[in-house]
Amino acid sequence: MNDLASGFPGTLVSEDAGLAREFETRLRDSGTLAFRVAYSVLRHREDAEDVAQESIAKAYRCFAQLRDRERFRAWLVRTTWRMALDRRRGDRRRADREQVSNAQEAVSTEEVAAERERATLLWTAIDSLPEKLRLAIVLSGIDGHDTREVAALLRIPEGTVRSRLFLARKALAEKLQWLATHR
Amino acid sequence: MARNTPLDLPDDFDELLRRALAAEPSPEFLPRVRERISAEPQRSPWRWPLFSAASLTIACVCVISLNLLTRPVAAPPVPSAPAVRIAPHIAPAVRQDPRALDVPARAPFPVTAGLRDAVVKPAQEQPVVLVDERQRLAFRTLARMLGDGKLTDKAFAQTTPHSLDAIREQIVPVGVAPVTVSPIAVDGVLQK
């Protein structure tokens, strides 16, 4: 943190040091969130880190207006999501997206294959959702956010979040059923 | 988020989604972000004051321009004319018509007191003649020059095609004969 604080340029030392401390807090609090939002779109670690880094740097440039925690996180989620979508549209490497496999535990080859197959189906279904429904279902899956937290991140009413989650789950169920029968 | 819905989602859908999104960034992620932020361009302490001053200047220019553009065009001054006053009426002398001598005198028209006063009242003031302001100034200048002896007859004669004597002849008071009004006979007047 001190490294970051000393890295803040400018002659207004006390003000910049205070901003640096606050930003460091936000960075540790929301850095992983930004990465996961980007990863949910790109599913490529390096790309997701690049996008998250860009969005955090952007947040730093206007941090004076984003000092409130909830405001900062909401702004960061929205910005990262848009930047990730832009990156994905122009990225040819999306064909090489990682398949989700956080299974560090020892599993058999068949289990890994089955897990990957299900993850592929899941992401195919999620990618087919409209953007609003997709963002709501993804944020609800990140860190176990509940409806209130998703509403705060999207800055929309909780009722709207519940409605979007319901529609997203319904669409996902139909899509997964269709994919299961047509593969 | 794990909950049973009436939909046909797999029972472990939420768990699968959570695990799919539980990716962790590399350990170098946060240090790289800090390094990136440190490389951000220096924020000048003069930036906001300069921005404020520039905004204020632009706002002032806009207000002044708007004021100049929307200012109403001043109407030309209304030419001032001297107050119009009614010259008092000079009642003409009434001469008795010899034909009406045998007619008994009739009472005059009933006139209101105000009108009668205005008509009968003798003139106390000279009639006012409406003269243009420039003409008035010219006359005053002429009178002053004549009074001061700056304008001699010779000099005046050189400025006009007529001699001053001719003008003096023209401004001799004109006498107007009084108008005679005959009263109308009782049996009327035969129009020829």
Contacts between the chains, C-beta under 8 A, distances in Angstrom:
chain1	res1	chain2	res2	distance
A	3	B	34	6.5
A	3	B	38	7.9
A	4	B	34	5.0
A	4	B	37	6.8
A	4	B	38	7.1
A	7	B	34	7.1
A	7	B	37	6.8
A	7	B	38	3.3
A	8	B	38	7.8
A	9	B	40	8.0
A	9	B	42	4.0
A	9	B	43	6.6
A	10	B	42	6.4
A	10	B	43	5.0
A	10	B	44	7.4
A	10	B	45	6.1
A	11	B	45	5.1
A	12	B	45	5.3
A	16	B	43	7.7
A	23	B	37	7.6
A	27	B	30	6.7
A	27	B	33	6.4
A	27	B	34	7.5
A	28	B	30	7.3
A	31	B	25	7.2
A	31	B	29	6.9
A	31	B	30	5.7
A	31	B	33	6.5
A	32	B	24	7.0
A	32	B	25	6.2
A	35	B	23	7.4
A	35	B	24	8.0
A	35	B	25	4.2
A	35	B	29	6.5
A	36	B	21	5.6
A	36	B	22	7.8
A	36	B	23	6.2
A	39	B	21	7.4
A	39	B	23	4.8
A	40	B	21	5.7
A	45	B	23	6.9
A	45	B	25	7.4
A	45	B	26	6.8
A	48	B	23	7.5
A	48	B	25	7.5
A	49	B	25	5.6
A	49	B	26	6.6
A	49	B	29	5.2
A	49	B	32	7.5
A	52	B	25	7.2
A	52	B	29	7.3
A	52	B	33	7.7
A	53	B	29	7.4
A	53	B	32	6.2
A	53	B	33	5.2
A	53	B	36	5.7
A	56	B	33	5.3
A	56	B	36	7.8
A	56	B	37	7.5
A	57	B	33	7.4
A	57	B	36	5.3
A	57	B	37	6.0
A	57	B	40	6.6
A	60	B	37	5.0
A	60	B	40	6.3
A	61	B	40	6.7
A	100	B	19	6.8
A	100	B	20	4.2
A	100	B	23	7.4
A	102	B	19	5.6
A	102	B	22	5.8
A	102	B	23	7.0
A	118	B	16	6.3
A	119	B	16	7.1
A	119	B	20	5.7
A	122	B	13	7.8
A	122	B	16	5.9
A	122	B	17	6.8
A	122	B	20	6.2
A	123	B	20	7.0
A	137	B	17	7.3
A	138	B	21	6.6
A	140	B	1	5.3
A	140	B	17	8.0
A	141	B	1	6.9
A	141	B	14	7.3
A	141	B	17	3.9
A	141	B	18	5.4
A	141	B	20	7.1
A	141	B	21	4.6
A	142	B	21	4.9
A	144	B	1	6.2
A	144	B	18	6.5
A	145	B	1	7.8
A	146	B	1	7.3
A	166	B	5	7.9
A	169	B	5	5.7
A	169	B	7	5.5
A	169	B	9	6.0
A	169	B	13	7.9
A	170	B	7	5.4
A	172	B	7	7.9
A	172	B	9	6.4
A	172	B	13	7.5
A	173	B	5	7.9
A	173	B	7	3.9
A	173	B	8	4.7
A	173	B	9	4.7
A	176	B	8	7.9
A	176	B	9	7.1
A	176	B	10	7.3
A	177	B	8	5.9
